[in-house]
Amino acid sequence: MEKYSRYYGVMIFVGIVLVTLVIGFFALLNPKIAEMTSINEQITSQQDRLTKLQLDKKTVEGKLKKMKDSLSTVKKRVYAPTVADLGSDSNDAVFYTLYNDLIEMIRTNSIKVKSMQYTYNPEDDDFVKYGGADYFVTEIDMELVSNYVNLGKFIESLHQYAYYLKIMDVEVTPYEKDKKILLTTMKLRLYASTAPEEEVQPTMPKA
């Protein structure tokens, strides 16, 4: 054993160095571990929130589909403009009441309009194909910004609207930076009779 005694000092020094390195390593590692734990907790929280938002989205989409289907089958009267409206050559004048009502429903439900485009008398519509000159149709393509609740209320307003309209398509996409905000593209059609309300109560054409 005596022959190793001269190495004791070296071994003790090496041991102290190793202990110091281990302590230093853990001292450096602990903040990283705490940071990773915090990040994992944030990820778990965001995943839980995303799961809830996805469930909310599925619920809203289910309601939207149900309302859309009901709007497709519900029996409502077609809007008939007044004689004064029909006295104008402008298509917008014929649809003035319907436009106004639609904009009011959007405003009342705190929905922002990103864009709105119009197409008059789309050729694939049954009212255009079979109604002849008795009906006028406007297709509206809208991009809307809202939350889930207000979008649902807006769709419900369309469902309860007195005049016949048709929702052709609805696509809802959560905003990437804030999943509570929805970007919605909606295509719907508004219908009007070309005869004034005083003369005839319009009915839907038969294919």
C-alpha positions as CSV (number, residue, x, y, z in Angstrom):
1,M,0.0,0.0,0.0
2,E,2.9,2.3,0.7
3,K,3.9,2.3,-2.9
4,Y,0.5,3.9,-3.7
5,S,0.7,6.5,-1.0
6,R,2.5,8.9,-3.2
7,Y,-0.6,8.9,-5.5
8,Y,-3.1,9.8,-2.6
9,G,-2.7,13.5,-3.1
10,V,-3.3,13.2,-6.9
11,M,-6.3,10.9,-6.3
12,I,-7.8,13.3,-3.7
13,F,-7.2,16.2,-6.1
14,V,-8.9,14.3,-9.0
15,G,-11.8,13.4,-6.7
16,I,-12.3,17.0,-5.7
17,V,-12.2,18.1,-9.3
18,L,-14.8,15.4,-10.2
19,V,-17.1,16.4,-7.4
20,T,-16.7,20.0,-8.3
21,L,-17.6,19.2,-12.0
22,V,-20.6,17.1,-11.0
23,I,-21.9,19.9,-8.7
24,G,-21.3,22.5,-11.4
25,F,-23.0,20.3,-14.0
26,F,-26.1,19.9,-11.9
27,A,-26.0,23.6,-11.1
28,L,-26.0,24.4,-14.8
29,L,-28.5,21.6,-15.6
30,N,-31.2,22.5,-13.0
31,P,-32.3,25.7,-14.7
32,K,-32.5,23.9,-18.0
33,I,-34.6,21.1,-16.4
34,A,-36.9,23.7,-14.8
35,E,-37.2,25.5,-18.2
36,M,-38.0,22.3,-20.0
37,T,-40.6,21.4,-17.3
38,S,-42.2,24.8,-17.7
39,I,-42.2,24.4,-21.5
40,N,-43.8,21.0,-21.3
41,E,-46.4,22.3,-18.9
42,Q,-47.2,25.2,-21.4
43,I,-47.4,22.7,-24.3
44,T,-49.8,20.5,-22.3
45,S,-51.9,23.5,-21.5
46,Q,-52.0,24.6,-25.1
47,Q,-52.8,21.1,-26.2
48,D,-55.7,21.0,-23.7
49,R,-56.9,24.4,-25.0
50,L,-56.6,23.3,-28.6
51,T,-58.6,20.1,-27.9
52,K,-61.3,22.2,-26.3
53,L,-61.4,24.6,-29.2
54,Q,-61.5,21.7,-31.6
55,L,-64.5,20.3,-29.7
56,D,-66.1,23.7,-29.8
57,K,-65.5,24.0,-33.5
58,K,-67.1,20.6,-34.1
59,T,-70.1,21.6,-32.0
60,V,-70.5,24.8,-34.0
61,E,-70.0,23.1,-37.3
62,G,-72.6,20.6,-36.3
63,K,-75.0,23.4,-35.5
64,L,-74.1,25.2,-38.8
65,K,-74.9,22.0,-40.8
66,K,-78.2,21.5,-39.0
67,M,-79.2,25.1,-39.6
68,K,-78.0,25.0,-43.2
69,D,-80.0,21.8,-43.8
70,S,-83.1,23.3,-42.2
71,L,-82.8,26.4,-44.3
72,S,-82.7,24.3,-47.4
73,T,-86.1,22.6,-46.6
74,V,-88.0,25.3,-44.7
75,K,-91.0,26.8,-46.4
76,K,-90.8,30.6,-46.5
77,R,-92.2,33.2,-48.8
78,V,-90.0,34.8,-51.4
79,Y,-89.4,38.5,-50.9
80,A,-91.5,40.7,-53.2
81,P,-90.2,44.3,-53.6
82,T,-92.5,47.4,-53.6
83,V,-93.6,49.1,-56.8
84,A,-91.1,51.9,-56.1
85,D,-88.2,49.5,-55.9
86,L,-89.2,47.9,-59.2
87,G,-89.3,51.4,-60.8
88,S,-85.5,51.5,-60.7
89,D,-83.3,49.8,-63.3
90,S,-80.7,49.0,-60.6
91,N,-80.6,45.4,-59.4
92,D,-79.4,46.7,-56.1
93,A,-82.6,48.7,-55.7
94,V,-84.7,45.5,-56.1
95,F,-82.7,43.9,-53.4
96,Y,-82.4,46.9,-51.2
97,T,-84.5,45.5,-48.3
98,L,-82.7,42.1,-48.4
99,Y,-79.3,43.7,-48.5
100,N,-80.2,46.0,-45.6
101,D,-81.6,43.1,-43.5
102,L,-78.4,41.0,-44.1
103,I,-76.1,43.9,-43.2
104,E,-78.2,44.6,-40.1
105,M,-77.9,40.9,-39.0
106,I,-74.2,41.0,-39.5
107,R,-73.9,44.3,-37.5
108,T,-76.2,43.2,-34.7
109,N,-74.1,40.0,-34.1
110,S,-70.8,42.0,-34.0
111,I,-69.4,40.3,-37.1
112,K,-66.8,42.1,-39.2
113,V,-67.0,41.8,-43.0
114,K,-63.7,41.2,-44.7
115,S,-65.1,41.1,-48.2
116,M,-68.4,40.8,-50.0
117,Q,-69.0,40.0,-53.6
118,Y,-72.2,39.7,-55.6
119,T,-73.2,37.5,-58.6
120,Y,-76.6,38.1,-60.2
121,N,-78.8,35.2,-61.4
122,P,-76.4,32.3,-61.2
123,E,-77.2,29.9,-64.0
124,D,-77.3,26.7,-61.8
125,D,-80.1,28.1,-59.6
126,D,-83.5,26.5,-59.9
127,F,-85.2,29.8,-59.6
128,V,-83.2,31.2,-62.5
129,K,-83.6,28.0,-64.6
130,Y,-87.3,27.3,-64.0
131,G,-88.7,30.6,-62.7
132,G,-88.1,32.5,-65.9
133,A,-88.6,36.3,-65.6
134,D,-90.6,35.9,-62.4
135,Y,-87.6,35.8,-60.0
136,F,-84.3,37.5,-59.5
137,V,-81.5,35.9,-57.6
138,T,-78.3,37.3,-56.0
139,E,-75.5,35.1,-54.8
140,I,-73.3,36.7,-52.1
141,D,-69.8,35.5,-51.3
142,M,-68.7,36.8,-47.9
143,E,-65.6,36.6,-45.8
144,L,-66.4,37.2,-42.2
145,V,-64.4,37.6,-38.9
146,S,-66.1,36.7,-35.6
147,N,-66.0,34.3,-32.6
148,Y,-68.0,31.1,-32.2
149,V,-70.9,32.6,-30.3
150,N,-71.5,35.5,-32.6
151,L,-71.2,33.3,-35.7
152,G,-73.8,30.9,-34.2
153,K,-76.1,33.8,-33.5
154,F,-75.8,35.1,-37.0
155,I,-76.6,31.7,-38.5
156,E,-79.6,31.6,-36.2
157,S,-80.7,35.0,-37.4
158,L,-80.6,33.7,-41.0
159,H,-82.6,30.7,-39.9
160,Q,-85.3,32.9,-38.4
161,Y,-85.4,35.4,-41.3
162,A,-88.8,35.9,-42.7
163,Y,-87.9,35.5,-46.4
164,Y,-86.5,32.6,-48.3
165,L,-82.8,32.4,-48.7
166,K,-80.3,29.6,-49.3
167,I,-76.9,28.9,-47.7
168,M,-74.8,27.3,-50.4
169,D,-71.6,26.9,-48.5
170,V,-70.0,27.6,-45.1
171,E,-66.3,27.1,-44.3
172,V,-65.0,28.0,-40.8
173,T,-61.3,28.3,-40.0
174,P,-59.8,29.3,-36.6
175,Y,-57.4,32.2,-36.9
176,E,-53.8,30.8,-36.6
177,K,-52.7,33.4,-34.0
178,D,-55.8,33.3,-31.9
179,K,-58.0,30.2,-32.1
180,K,-60.9,32.0,-30.6
181,I,-61.3,34.1,-33.7
182,L,-62.9,32.5,-36.7
183,L,-62.4,33.3,-40.4
184,T,-65.6,32.3,-42.2
185,T,-66.3,32.1,-45.9
186,M,-70.0,31.9,-46.6
187,K,-71.9,31.8,-49.8
188,L,-75.7,32.4,-49.7
189,R,-78.4,33.3,-52.2
190,L,-81.1,35.9,-51.8
191,Y,-84.4,35.7,-53.8
192,A,-86.8,38.3,-55.0
193,S,-89.9,38.2,-57.1
194,T,-90.0,40.6,-60.1
195,A,-93.6,41.3,-59.5
196,P,-94.5,43.9,-56.8
197,E,-95.9,42.7,-53.5
198,E,-99.3,44.5,-54.1
199,E,-100.0,42.4,-57.2
200,V,-99.0,38.9,-56.3
201,Q,-97.7,36.7,-53.5
202,P,-94.8,34.8,-55.0
203,T,-94.3,31.1,-54.5
204,M,-91.3,28.9,-55.2
205,P,-90.9,27.5,-58.7
206,K,-91.2,23.8,-59.3
207,A,-88.5,22.0,-61.2
